[in-house]
Every structure is written in structure tokens, then in C-alpha cells.
Amino acid sequence: MSTMTLEEYQRRIKQNYRWNFIWMTIDNMMFFFILMGLSPYTVLPFYVRHFTQSKIIFGLVPAIFILGNTLPQPFMANFLKNRTDRKKYLMISAFVQRFGILGFLLLSVLTPSLHLSNTVTILIFFAMLALQNIASGFYIPTWIDFLGKTIPENRGMLFGISNFLGGLLGIGIGWLLTYLLEQFPFDQAMQVIFGITFVASMVSFVAILSWRETIPPLNHYGFEQKKKNHLIIAIRDANFARYLIWRCLLVILEIAISFYALAALDVLEISVAQVGVFTLVLALSETILNPLWGWLGDKNGFLKITLIATIAGSLAALFAASAKSIGTYYLVFFLAGAMLSGLQISNFNIIYEFSPANMVPAYLAVSQFALSPLSGVMPFIGGAIAERFGYAKNFRIAGLAGMVIFLGMLFMVKDPKLKMRP
């Protein structure tokens, strides 16, 4: 435990600010790139589609992605409550994450060489997906709290810059996937994509190793208040609860994205290489908008970014419901990228606006855990609707729900940015 004075702690934070800002930017850039290479909305559903035609199993990919990142967080938040150090816990969960990514690479190599059955391949795939994302669920609250203390200002710009740079690399992934699927067999194309993603994850791991941790004094962030249940305090925050109700409903729009590429393949009967183009458009949209979202969020608050993202996602779903041309699908993926980038930046940064400084892991855990009920159910509901009634009705329901969510959040949630201390 730290015994330094508050003045010494703040001096060290300033001293290490630029170093940590750079290495955290590199890590988050690689994370964003990895998310493109292992996109639960395009790449991974497409990979699974090679081994099954079940739309419900397609929906299981984003479900595990969201649930794995969500369910462990309350446990980790409670574990961190009375601990001042963070980095060693980051290292453990980061290592397990990379083991899961390595699993994807090995699976893509061994499936054709060992002639694994479709059932075995799918089971191993989902085991690796669960391992990677459950480790992320333990990692995220630790990382967000560490970042909040290490980078006390301009966090939106850190996310904006790093997501922009990572998005540039993601554009390369989209182009490469298109090229590989056109020129090489499916198995070889996926081996290259998973291999590049694993290398990026190791660059990220080096960045994490480079972070400099300054352990705060016990009395600075309230660690001495051991009897207080931070999770209960977060749950009883009325304005935060209203925000969470509407934010968790946005899962309806997020889940819809995983079906857009599959719908285009079925409706337009286009080449599978077009999946790479869709990934490229999605990455381009997220890339060019990230710095804008980060700057606007730092300046005006991240609730406003969430509202803008909701409108973009609603329009994407409504356009997808009636899409008959490839151009319309490009617009759908551009708007979907705008929604994803806005929510990605807001999901974490808005926690700093709602939460007291010593309760960030608890507020984050409650926020992420609130997503889990609908996150677990919606992929199956979406898959069942698509199976029974087709993609269009699925998208139409999601788009109309998004408009209702926008109005509810606009009129019922007070902007926490307005109450933040200077």
C-alpha cells in the first residue's frame, strides 16, 4: 500500500502523464484493431457461417462477446474496492485474453489440416470466444479505474486518437480480408487474419507492460471506507439508473449489426468477398468519427454522444430493413460504424461523469452488468425473428425501438456532465 503524501502522488501522476498517455494510446489502438480483426458483427459471424447455417448460432457470437465482457465485472469491482494496486491484475487477465486469441489462430490452422468436424470446430471456436471475452470482463473495470487515475484529463481525446489510429489499421484489415477472400481459399484467408490479430495483441501486451503505476494514498480515493458497498451506492443513483434503463435497451440496435452482412449476402446474392468491403466501410466510419466523438465528449459530455449514436444506429436499422442495393448497405454500415464508435467512446467515459472518483469500478460494473439480461436474450430473439420472419422485420423492430430509446434518454436522463466538479 502507498504511504506517499497526496502532493507526491499528484506530482508522480503528472510526471508519468505523457509516458502513460502514449503507451495507453498504443494499447487502445491495438485493441481497436483487434476488435476489427475479430469483429463480432462481421468477421466472426462470417467465420461461423462456414460451418453452420443456423441464424441462432450466428446471434450467439455477439451474445458471448457482450455477456463475457459484462458478467465478471461486478465480481472484479468488489474485489478491487479495497485494493489500491491495479497493474498486476491487468497483466493476469491480459495474458488470458491473448491465449484465447491464439486459440482462434490455432483453430483456423488445425481445422483443415486435421479435418475437424463442423461440430467440433464450432465448439472449440465458442470455447475460445468465451475464454477471451470472460478475461476481458475481469480486465475492463481494472483498466478503466487505472486509466482514470493515470490519465486525469483529456480521456476522450485519448480514446478518439487511439481509436482513429486503430481504425486506420482496421481499414487495412477490411481491405486485406476482401483481397484474401477473392484470391485464396477461406481457410488460408482466415489464418492470415487471425495471425495478424494475434501479433497485434502481443504489441498491446508490450504496451501494458510499459505502463507506470502510481499507487494512490489510502485517503485520496476513499479506500479506507471498507464497509461501504459501492455497488449498492451505484445502483441507488436514480439518474444513473434511468440512464442504464435506456442504455441497456440499445442492445437491440447493437445486436442487429451482426445480421447486416448476412442479410446482404442472402438478399443481394453477392460475393462473400463483399464481407471484407462491409468491414472496411464499418472501420472507415468508426475511424473518421472517433476523434470528433472524443473532442465533443470532452467538451460537451458523453451523454450527447450516446444520443447521436442512437439516432445513427436507428437509421441504419431502418435503411437495412428496406435495402435493395449495395449502395444502401454501404450507408447502413457507415451509420452502424457511427453508432458503434459513439457508444464505444461513451460507454467508458460517461462513467467518469456519473461516478465519484473512488467508485469507478463499481459504477462501470453496474453499467456493464445492466446490459446482460437483454444482451443474453436479444441475439436469440433476433435470430428467431430472422429465422421465422426474415431479416427485414428484425431490422424494422430494432430501428423503431431505437427512436423510442432516443426520446426516453433525451427527456428522462439529466446530463451528468453538468454536475461534474471542475
N, C-alpha and C positions, 0 to 999 in steps of 0.2 A: 504494500500500500504506500501511496505517496505521502511524504511528510513535508514537501516543499510548501512555501508560502503561496498565497494567491497571486502575488505580484510576480514571483518567479515562474509560476505556472503560465501566466499570461505572456510573459516575456519569451518563454520557450515556444509557445504556440505561434507567436509572431515570427520568431527566429526560423521555425521549420515550415512556415506557411507556404512559401514559394516551392520548396522541395516537395512537400506533400501534394500541393496543387498539381504539379507537373506529373508526379507518379500516379496520382489518383485519376488524372485525365487520361493517362496511358492505359490504366487498368479499365476504366469505364469505356474507353474507345474500343478496347479488345472485347469487352463484354458485349457491347452493341454489335460488333462484328460477328461474334459467336452467335448472338441471337438471330442474326440474318442467316448464317450458315446452318443453324439448327432451328429455323423458324417453325414454331408450332402451327402457323397459319398457312404456310405454303410448302416448304421443303419436306418436313416430317410427315404431314398427311399424304403427300405425293409418294414418299418412300413406302409408307404402309399400303397405299393403294396398289402397289406392285404385288402384294401378297394376299390381299383380300379386297372384296368389293362391298363390304359392309359399311354403310354410312355411319352406323352407330360406333363402330370401331374407329372410324375417322374422327368422330367427335371426342373419343376418349383421349386423343393426343393433347388438345388444349386443356381438357379437364385435368389430366395428370400434371400438366405444366402449371396450371393455376393452383390446384389443390396442394401439390408438392411444395410450392413456394409459400403457401399460406398456413397449412395446419401446424407445422412445427414452431411457428413464430411466438405464440403465447408462452410456450414452454421455455423458449430461449429468452424471452423478455423477463420472465420471472427469475430465471437463472442469473441474468445479468444485473438484476435490480440492486444487489448489494456488493457488486464487484466493480472495481474501478479500471481494471485492465481489460483489453479487448483483443489485441493482436494475436495472441496465441490461439484464441478460439476461432478467429478468422482463418488462420493457417490450416487448422484441422478440417473445417468444413470446405475450404477452397480445395484442399487436396482430394477430398472425396468427390467433389464436383467433377474434377478433371479425370478421375477414374471412370466416372460414368460416360464422359465424352470419349475417352479412349475405348470404352465398350462399343460405342457406335462404329468407330473405325474398324475394330477387330471383327465386329459382326458383318460389316459390309465386305470384308476380305474373306471371312471363313464361310459365309453362306454359299457362295458359288463354288468355292474350292472343296468344301465338304458335302455339298449337295444337301444342305439342311432343308427340312420340310418347311412349308409356309407357316404351319402352326408353331413349330419350334422357333423360327425366326421372329415371329410376332411376339412370342412370349419373352424371348431374350431382349428384343427391342424395348418392350414396355418395362421390363425389369431395369434396364439401363436408364430409361427415361425417368422412372420413379426415383432411382438412386441419385441421379444428377439433380433433380428438382427438389427432393427432400433435403439434400445437403444445402441447396440454395435457401430453403426455408429456415435453416439454422443460421446461415451466413448473413442473410439480408438485415435482420434487426441489429446484429452486431456491427455490420458495416455502416449502416445508416447512423447509428449512435457515434461510431468512431469518426465518420466523416463530419457530422455536425459539430463535434468538439474540435476537430483538427482544422476544419475549414469554416470558421465562424461567419464568413460573409461571401457574397458572390457565388453561392452554391448553384443557383440557377444557371449562371454562365458556365460553371464547371460542367454541368450536365449538357448544356447546349453545345459547347465547344467539343467535348469528348464524343457526344452522340453524332455531331456533324462529321468529325474525322472518322469515327467508326462507320458512319453511313457511307462515306466515300469508299471505304473498303467493302462495305456491303454491296454497293453498286457493282464492284468488281466481282463479287460472289454471284450476283444475278446474271451478269454477262457471261461469266465462266460456266455457270450451270447451263445456260442456254447453248453455249458453244459445245460443251461436253455431251449434252443430250442429243445434239444434232450429229456429232462426229463419232461418238463412241457408244458402246453398249451401256445400258442402265447401270450394271454392276460397277463398271470402271468409273463412270461419271460420279457415282455416289462415294466411291472410295476416295477420289480426289477431294471432293467437297468436305467429307468428314475428316480427312487428313489435314487439310488446311485449317479447319476449325480447331482441331486438337493443337496444332502448332500455335495458333492464336491464343488458346487457353494457357499455354505454357509461358508465353510472353506476359500475359496477365498475371500469372503466378509470380514471375520475377518482379513485377511492379509491386505486388502485395508485399513481397519480402523486403522491398526497399522503403516502405512507409516507416516514418519515425513516430513512435508513440510517446506522448507525454501524459503520464497518469495524473489525473487531477487530484487536488486535496479533497479529503472526505467531505469537508463542509462546503465545498464550492457548488456541487450539483445535488446536494441533499442525500448523499449516500448513507448518511447516519440515520436517516428516517427508516429504519429497518422494519418497523411494524406496519407501515402504510402499504396498502395493496394498490399499487399503481394501476393495475388492470381495472380494478373496480372504479377508481377515480376517472379513468379514461372513459369507461362505459357510461358513467353518470354525467358526463359532459353533454348537456342537452343539444347544443348546437352541433357538436361533433357527431352525435348520434343521428341527427337529421341529415347531415352530410353523408354519413355512411349508408343510410337507408337508400338514398338516391344513387350514391356511387356504386353500391353493390348491384343495383338493377342494371347498371351499364354493362354488366357481364353479358347481357343479352346481345348487345352490339359486338362485343369482343369475340364471342363465340361464332357469330355469323361470318366473320372474316375467314375462318378456316374452311368455309364451304365455297367461297367465291371462285377460287381457281378450279375446283372440282365441277362447279356448275358451268363454268365457261367451257371446260373440256366436253361436258355432256351436251350442252345446248348448241355450241358452235361447231363441235366435232373438229377441233383444231389439233395441231401437232402438240405432243407432250413437251416439246422444247419451249412452247409458249409459257409454261410454268416458270421458266427462268426469266422471261420478259416480265411477267407479273411480279416476280420477286424484285426485279430491277426497278420497276415503277414504284413499288411499295418502299423500297430502300431510298429511291430518289426523293420521294415525298417526305419521308422521315428526315432525311439528311438536310435538305434545304430549309426545312421549317424549324429544326431543333434550336439553332442559335436564336431565332426570333422568339420561340416559346420561352427559352431561358431568360432572355433580356426582358421580355414583357412580364414574366412571372416575378423576377426580382423587383421590378419597378411597381407593378400593379397588383401582385398577388396571384397565387396559383389556382384559386377558385375560378377566376375568369378564364384561365387557360382550359380548365376542365369543361367549362360551359361551351367554349368554342369547339373543343374536341368532340363534344356530344353532338353538336349540330353537324359537324363534318361526318361523323360516323352514321348518323341518321340518314343523311343524304346518300351516302354510299350504299346503304342497305336498300333504300327506295329505288335508286338507279339500278341496282343489281336485280331487283325484282322484275324489271321490265327490259333488261338488257338484251339486245338482239344483234349487236355488232361488237367487234373487237375494240373499237374506239370507246364505246360506253364502258367496257370492262377496264380499260386503262384509266378512265375517270374514276371508276369505283375504287380501284387500288390506290390511286392518288389520294382520294378522300379518306380511305381507310388508313393510309400512312399518316395523314394529318391527324387523325384521331389517335392512333397508337402513339405517335411522338408526343402529342399533347398530354395524354394520360401518363405516359412513362415519366415525363418530367414532373408532372403534377403529383403523381401518387406518393412520391417520397418527399418532395419539397413542401407540400402542403402540411405535412405532419409537423414540420418545424414551426409553422404558423399557428397550428392548433395547440401544440403541446408545450408545457413548461419544460425547461432545459433538462431537468433530471428525469423526465418521464418519456423521452422519445421512444425507447424500445417498446414500452407498454402501449403508447398511442399507435405506433406503427403496427404492433401485433394485433391490436383490436381492429385496426383498419383493414389489415390483410385478412384476418380471420372472418370478418364480416362478409367477405366475398365468398367464403367457402360453401355455404348452403346452395346458392344459385350456381356457383361455379361447378359444383359437382353434379347438379341435376340438369342444367341447361344444355350441355353437349348432347346428352341422351334425348332430351326433349327436342332439341334442334334436329338431331339425326333422325328421330322417329317421325317428325313432321316432314322432313325432306324425303324420307322413305315412303311415307304414306301419301303426301300431297304434292311433293316436288319442292325444289329449291325456292321458287318464286314466292310461295306463301310464307315460307320460313323467313325470307328477307323482308317481306312486307310487314309482317308482325314485328320484326326487330326494328325496322325504321320508324313505325308509328309509336312503338314503345319508347324509342329514343327521344322523340319530340316531347312526349309526356314527361320524361325524366328531366329534360332540359327545363321545362316550365316549373317543375317541382323544385329543382335545385335553385333556380333563379329567385323564386319568391319565398322559399321557406328556409334557406340557409343564409345566415349572416356571414359576411366575408371576414374570416379571422385575421386577415392582413390589417384590417382597420383597427384591431385591438392589440396588435403587437407592440411591445415596448421598443422605443428607439434604440 
